[in-house]
Amino acid sequence: MTAPLRLETITPGNVLAACALAVRPDQKDFVAPVARSLAEAYAQPDVAWPRLIFDGDRLVGFVMAFFDVRFNPEDPDDLPRSGLWRLAVSAGEQGRGYGRFAVESVCQEIRSRGGTRVTVSWKQGEKGPENFYLRLGFHLTGETSEDQVIGEMDLTGTSRSLPVAGAAGQGR
């Protein structure tokens, strides 16, 4: 990392650069393009929290969180969840801590909204993000959502959890 990392909202001035962001070719089956994420965010503005990841003036990634979503609304015991919806670090920028920074930032935002756990889902497979999320402290819940497994991490400090945003570390 060469400069302070930060998250930025998507604006008319950076939306085209955001849509041009691409992961490695072998990862395309594991994360939707940023343009699709932005369309979903536009359709669900009360749920989605899309942000660009910058290292100084350089766009290095995209992250989108969700807040207070019930995964199984028909189940009265299903509690609302908040978590990581999408994470894409540019192909040439991976392995420099940007993914970890993005996850830490989402965790910090969830905490600021009173949340105590972070949820993420991912498609399993070679070159997929599973090892990245497990290294950060997520654990599999045993649940699935379509073709993805669901992982969660406690944010209360009573079990292993990520430090606050800005801490050093490696990311995908």
C-alpha positions as CSV (number, residue, x, y, z in Angstrom):
1,M,0.0,0.0,0.0
2,T,1.5,3.3,-1.1
3,A,-1.0,5.9,0.4
4,P,-3.8,6.0,2.8
5,L,-6.6,3.8,1.7
6,R,-10.1,5.1,1.6
7,L,-13.6,4.3,0.4
8,E,-15.4,6.6,-2.0
9,T,-19.0,6.8,-3.1
10,I,-19.8,6.2,-6.7
11,T,-20.3,9.5,-8.6
12,P,-20.8,10.6,-12.2
13,G,-17.1,11.3,-12.3
14,N,-16.0,7.8,-11.3
15,V,-18.7,5.5,-12.4
16,L,-17.1,4.6,-15.8
17,A,-13.8,3.8,-14.1
18,A,-15.8,1.7,-11.6
19,C,-17.5,-0.3,-14.4
20,A,-14.1,-0.9,-16.1
21,L,-12.6,-2.5,-13.0
22,A,-12.0,-6.2,-13.6
23,V,-10.7,-9.1,-11.6
24,R,-8.4,-11.8,-13.0
25,P,-9.9,-13.9,-15.8
26,D,-9.8,-17.0,-13.6
27,Q,-11.9,-15.2,-10.9
28,K,-14.8,-14.0,-13.2
29,D,-17.0,-17.0,-12.2
30,F,-16.8,-15.9,-8.5
31,V,-17.8,-12.2,-8.6
32,A,-20.3,-10.3,-10.7
33,P,-19.1,-7.3,-12.7
34,V,-19.2,-3.9,-11.0
35,A,-21.8,-2.7,-13.5
36,R,-24.2,-5.4,-12.3
37,S,-23.5,-4.5,-8.7
38,L,-24.3,-0.9,-9.4
39,A,-27.5,-1.8,-11.1
40,E,-28.5,-3.9,-8.1
41,A,-27.6,-1.0,-5.8
42,Y,-29.7,1.4,-7.8
43,A,-32.7,-1.0,-7.6
44,Q,-32.2,-1.5,-3.8
45,P,-30.8,1.8,-2.4
46,D,-32.2,1.2,1.1
47,V,-30.2,-2.0,1.3
48,A,-27.0,-1.5,-0.8
49,W,-23.9,0.4,0.2
50,P,-21.5,0.4,-2.9
51,R,-18.1,2.0,-2.5
52,L,-14.9,2.2,-4.5
53,I,-11.5,1.4,-2.9
54,F,-8.8,3.9,-3.5
55,D,-5.1,3.8,-2.7
56,G,-4.2,7.5,-3.0
57,D,-5.7,8.6,-6.3
58,R,-5.7,5.0,-7.8
59,L,-8.9,3.0,-8.0
60,V,-8.0,-0.5,-6.8
61,G,-11.3,-2.2,-6.0
62,F,-15.0,-2.2,-5.4
63,V,-16.9,-3.3,-2.3
64,M,-20.7,-3.4,-1.7
65,A,-22.3,-4.1,1.6
66,F,-25.9,-4.8,2.5
67,F,-27.8,-3.9,5.6
68,D,-30.7,-5.5,7.5
69,V,-31.7,-8.1,5.0
70,R,-33.7,-11.2,6.0
71,F,-32.4,-14.2,4.0
72,N,-35.5,-16.2,4.7
73,P,-38.4,-13.8,5.1
74,E,-40.9,-16.6,5.4
75,D,-39.2,-17.8,8.6
76,P,-40.3,-15.7,11.6
77,D,-37.1,-16.6,13.4
78,D,-34.9,-15.3,10.6
79,L,-33.1,-12.2,11.9
80,P,-32.0,-9.4,9.6
81,R,-28.3,-9.6,8.6
82,S,-25.8,-7.2,7.3
83,G,-22.6,-8.0,5.4
84,L,-20.5,-8.1,2.4
85,W,-22.4,-8.3,-0.8
86,R,-19.6,-7.9,-3.4
87,L,-15.8,-7.5,-3.3
88,A,-13.7,-7.1,-6.4
89,V,-10.0,-6.1,-6.3
90,S,-8.5,-5.2,-9.6
91,A,-6.5,-8.0,-11.2
92,G,-3.2,-6.1,-10.9
93,E,-3.8,-4.9,-7.4
94,Q,-4.5,-8.2,-5.5
95,G,-2.4,-9.4,-2.6
96,R,-1.7,-5.9,-1.2
97,G,-4.3,-5.7,1.6
98,Y,-7.0,-4.0,-0.3
99,G,-9.5,-6.8,0.2
100,R,-8.9,-7.0,3.9
101,F,-9.2,-3.2,4.1
102,A,-12.6,-3.4,2.3
103,V,-13.9,-6.1,4.7
104,E,-12.6,-4.2,7.7
105,S,-14.4,-1.1,6.4
106,V,-17.7,-3.0,6.0
107,C,-17.3,-4.4,9.5
108,Q,-16.7,-0.9,10.9
109,E,-19.9,0.4,9.1
110,I,-21.9,-2.5,10.4
111,R,-20.7,-1.8,14.0
112,S,-21.5,1.9,13.5
113,R,-25.1,0.9,12.7
114,G,-25.4,-1.3,15.8
115,G,-24.6,-4.6,14.1
116,T,-22.9,-7.5,15.9
117,R,-22.1,-9.9,13.1
118,V,-21.1,-9.7,9.4
119,T,-22.3,-12.1,6.8
120,V,-20.8,-13.0,3.4
121,S,-21.6,-15.6,0.8
122,W,-19.3,-17.1,-1.8
123,K,-19.2,-19.7,-4.5
124,Q,-16.8,-22.4,-3.7
125,G,-14.2,-23.6,-6.1
126,E,-10.5,-23.4,-7.2
127,K,-9.4,-19.8,-7.4
128,G,-12.5,-18.8,-5.4
129,P,-12.4,-16.5,-2.3
130,E,-13.1,-19.1,0.4
131,N,-9.5,-19.2,1.9
132,F,-9.5,-15.4,2.0
133,Y,-12.7,-15.2,4.0
134,L,-11.7,-18.0,6.3
135,R,-8.3,-16.4,7.0
136,L,-10.1,-13.2,8.0
137,G,-12.1,-15.1,10.6
138,F,-15.4,-16.0,8.9
139,H,-16.8,-19.4,9.6
140,L,-19.2,-21.4,7.5
141,T,-22.7,-21.5,8.9
142,G,-23.9,-24.6,7.1
143,E,-26.4,-22.5,5.1
144,T,-26.5,-21.9,1.4
145,S,-27.9,-19.2,-0.8
146,E,-28.4,-20.5,-4.4
147,D,-25.0,-21.8,-5.4
148,Q,-23.1,-20.1,-2.6
149,V,-22.1,-21.0,0.9
150,I,-22.7,-18.5,3.8
151,G,-20.1,-17.4,6.2
152,E,-20.4,-15.2,9.3
153,M,-18.1,-13.5,11.8
154,D,-18.8,-12.1,15.2
155,L,-18.2,-8.4,15.6
156,T,-18.6,-8.1,19.4
157,G,-15.1,-9.1,20.3
158,T,-16.2,-12.2,22.1
159,S,-14.7,-14.4,19.4
160,R,-12.1,-14.0,16.7
161,S,-12.9,-10.9,14.7
162,L,-11.2,-8.4,12.5
163,P,-9.6,-5.3,13.9
164,V,-10.9,-1.9,12.9
165,A,-10.3,-0.5,9.4
166,G,-6.8,0.7,8.6
167,A,-4.9,-2.2,10.2
168,A,-2.2,-3.9,8.1
169,G,-2.9,-7.2,6.5
170,Q,-3.1,-9.1,3.3
171,G,-6.2,-9.3,1.1
172,R,-7.3,-10.9,-2.1
